[in-house]
Amino acid sequence: MPHRFMTLREIRRAAKTMLPPGPWAFGAGGAETETTRRRNRRALKRLAIRQRVLRDVRHIDISTTFLGLELPTPFAIAPMGGLVLFHPEGDLEMVRGASPSRNLAFVSGVTGWSVEDLAQAARGPLIYQLYWSGPRSWCQDLLARVEASGYHAVCLTVDVQTYSRRERDVELRFDPQRARAIAPNEQPPEFDYQTRLTWDDVAWLKSILSVPLGLKGILTPEDARLAVEVGAEIIWVSNHGGRQLDSTLATIDALPDIVAAVEGKAQIVIDGGFRRGTDIIKALALGANLVAMGRPMLWGLAADGAAGVHRTIELFRDELETNLALCGQTSVRRLEPNLVRPVEY
Ligand SMILES: Cc1cc2nc3c(=O)[nH]c(=O)nc-3n(C[C@H](O)[C@H](O)[C@H](O)COP(=O)(O)O)c2cc1C
């Protein structure tokens, strides 16, 4: 049967046509002037790939290992809340979309379904993203359930000290919190608890976890070093897709200094504006171990549920394999920084 969608652009277009204005704005938008959101893309475009030729590229290996997990691809689904606004079975449908290919999916700390239900629905590996939304006792109870359900790690998001000003939503008078009233999962007690967090809390979190700990939202080598010191196994270079601090660094620009600061002592995840197989190649060349993608997966979910997510993954796989061959590389595990070079346009 021919595929309904043949390119990633077709999927995005279908999602935009199908979604009401509020959910589209919430998904596509960023904070304030959206400078950060745009900068992520611009910075990726300002890197060119140096192609090598005549290197026998019949066999391309895009599988990788991450924290000891064998993964089919070096990319994953980023954690996203409010998915019920995009599909009636939101988070459940998203993990179903990752299942046929056994792709890694991150489950949002504001998932609309319980961590147990999601673990049941998924056939691929899951990692839990934590929003620290209550006292330590609340965290401890929740994370015991996460670990008992088989999640492979916990990543604490640290760039939502407070919720940003998302002006597209504000101007539409659209409140994405309405998702919480529709989806079945229980509400966390105090979302604003995160405002008070410090590195001491991270040290405590590390002490109670038996699975690896990650920190999502690191943009400076100073913080990356502190994260390594406190024992984090995953450093996640992220600006929340331009949805939190406006006017901050593009993630691909922040990556090289962080890779140098981490010195191989933790795995490095990056996200923000990755829309093409070539974008993924650039981040891996500069030292990331895994690329996470948010909105492209969201458009897949909105356009065609789990099938749309699966198709999005397939298209990214195709693009990655094709472009690795075209730049003379046969494995995502062996990409070097000199594969990319800054250009002006
Ligand atoms: C609709 C939406 C909801 C999100 N919800 C969360 C969330 O619950 N937790 C989190 O850590 N990040 C959240 N993010 C940020 C993503 O995890 C990721 O950092 C970002 O989407 C990456 O940028 P990209 O969309 O350009 O790929 C969300 C992003 C979107 C688009």
The ligand as an ORCA input file, in Angstrom:
! r2SCAN-3c Opt
* xyz 0 1
  C       3.938     20.645     22.902
  C       5.209     20.508     23.678
  C       5.159     20.110     24.999
  C       6.341     19.967     25.739
  N       6.271     19.484     27.015
  C       7.424     19.216     27.688
  C       7.378     18.559     28.936
  O       6.316     18.190     29.427
  N       8.549     18.349     29.572
  C       9.781     18.711     29.038
  O      10.808     18.502     29.664
  N       9.825     19.298     27.830
  C       8.698     19.552     27.138
  N       8.765     20.085     25.885
  C      10.099     20.362     25.281
  C      10.618     19.134     24.543
  O      10.913     18.082     25.416
  C      11.895     19.467     23.753
  O      12.848     20.020     24.623
  C      11.637     20.409     22.588
  O      10.388     20.178     21.994
  C      12.732     20.212     21.554
  O      12.593     21.083     20.489
  P      11.868     20.706     19.095
  O      10.404     20.710     19.345
  O      12.295     21.844     18.233
  O      12.385     19.370     18.643
  C       7.603     20.254     25.131
  C       7.635     20.653     23.796
  C       6.465     20.778     23.068
  C       6.560     21.170     21.611
*
